[in-house]
Amino acid sequence: MFDRDKWGEVWQTLRRNRLRTLMTASGVFWGLFMLVIMLGFGTGLEGGVKKNLLGFANNAVFVWAQRTRLAYHGFQAGRRVRFETADIARLQRELPEIEQLAPRIQLGGYRDGANVNFKEKTGNFTIMGDYPAVRSVEGISLTSGRFINELDLAEKRKIAIIGTDVQRILFGNTPPLRQYIKIKSVYFMVVGTFKRDAGGEQAEQLKSTIYLPFSTFQYAFNQVNRVGWFAMALKADANAKEVEQKARRLLARMHHISPEDDQGLGSYNSAEDFTRVNNLFLGISFFIWFVGTVTLCAGMLGVSNIMLITVRERTREFGIRKALGATPFSIISLVVQEALTLTAVAGYAGLVCAVAVLEIAGRLIGDSSEAFSAPTVDFKVALIAVALLTVAGLFAGIMPAQRAARINPVLALKAE
């Protein structure tokens, strides 16, 4: 394979038919180029979707109260179910699959906000009463100060942790820590600021959120013994769907909701969304590899056909070689080497051009898009593509090479 004379022969053969060589190489070039481009943009799309889910617990269950549809245990249909503080201990005791339980409550209703004042500035923000466990559920990253702790809950401290939009609107360039904000005539001291690295609608909403200790919220806003809904971060080996059903059944018994009533409680588990996303991109990846491989194989078929034509044109040459003592292996290696050289050069050019296009696209997209991240190709994926190209080039040259090796020297010298 490293015979200098043999490489010279390969080069001369390719140069003799430049147009044919160029057209054949373009098929290989295009096949690998499209494979790498599709893989890169597929990775960018997957990264954009997962960026929106970043930090969000991938094995969490949420249960909230609604209105009943059926009468049960003396309670009429249409009753508004209300969770209570006592439900917290019951859930922790009877659902060992829960790693962290975060009972939650919101001022007003879903998507409602409240006016918050700092000196002469006012803004409308989402006010939440929470436990420290909510950080693991919503993927909150502190930018300064601290988050809610157990002592805040026990002593009902009037402290607040604010999002980036709250900080910008109310404080501007003023450091917010240890400053006091007023919510419905109650003052709270800011002890921390936070952000969420993910994108999407939920991340935007969190920027305008203020977290208060759950117990403080209950007493400050006359919500004693009230719980809005439950967020549960589960253990790694827990089945989210099963825990969701167990939590619904338990809360239904505690609040006298008929087992047949599917409207008294609402629930959701994030594991289903993560599984759906992973399966989606597994399917997309399979499709990309399938299309790219088929395209590459089409290019290899062109290489194989061209090599057959080359062998036919060089019948006399191969006949003379065999008459002078050339072994079948030497002829096979020459033809295969020519096929591998053609595919390797064209494939490498396709790989380099594809990486350049992805690099340019990555610079243009940057971090500005929430639905799409910079397209990239993993080094291992590039190696797999090169290996696939090498194997394809080998197969493209094998059949023509075997045909060349079977040439009869006498008949070859008579060939036109």
Secondary structure by P-SEA (a helix, b strand, c coil): cccaaaaaaaaaaaaacaaaaaaaaaaaaaaaaaaaaaaaaaaaaaaaaaaaacccccbbbbbbbbbbcccccccccbbbbbbcaaaaaaaaaacccccbbbbbcccccccbbbbbbcccbbbbbbbbbbcccccccccccccccccccaaaaaaccbbbbbcaaaaaacccccccccbbbbcccbbbbbcbbbbbccccaaaaaaaabbbccaaaaaaaccccccccbbbbbccccccaaaaaaaaaaaaaaaaccccccccccccccaaaaaaaaaaaaaaaaaaaaaaaaaaaaaaaaaaaaaaaaaaaaaaaaaaaaaaacccaaaaaaaaaaaaaaaaaaaaaaaaaaaaaaaaaaaaaacccccccccccccaaaaaaaaaaaaaaaaaaaaaaaaaaaaccaaaaaacc
